[in-house]
């Protein structure tokens, strides 16, 4: 089958979109894992009556519970925003990808030999 240059260009764009989607999915997974860790740490910090500690590099330091909770809540907000942003970008890419797939499939159907 011999496809025109425009269809070949769309196929190339689809491959690029696919790679970008995979990168966004990896980023999203990583951020969701971090978000889960922060949420668990926040819940633990809020529920404990004991002293709280914060890890800085290879050192664990005793810290103020309220400031730690405030810091974790802020980090959670930032991660939520990042995940939401990635999800929006992901949806845009998926939409563009689906549209291109439809166009390419139509082109392929038009150029495929007819069977009797």
RAJO-V783900 format. One line per field, one symbol per residue. burial: I if it has 16 or more other C-alpha atoms within 10 Angstrom, else O. A space follows every 50 residues. Layout:
# RAJO-V783900
burial: ???
This chain:
# RAJO-V783900
burial: OOOOOOIOOIIOOIOOIOOIIOOIOOOIOOIIOOIOOIIOIIOOIOOOOO OIOOOOOOOOOOOOIOOIIOOIIOIIOOIOOIIOOIOOOIOOIIOOIOOI OOOIOOOIOOOOOOOO
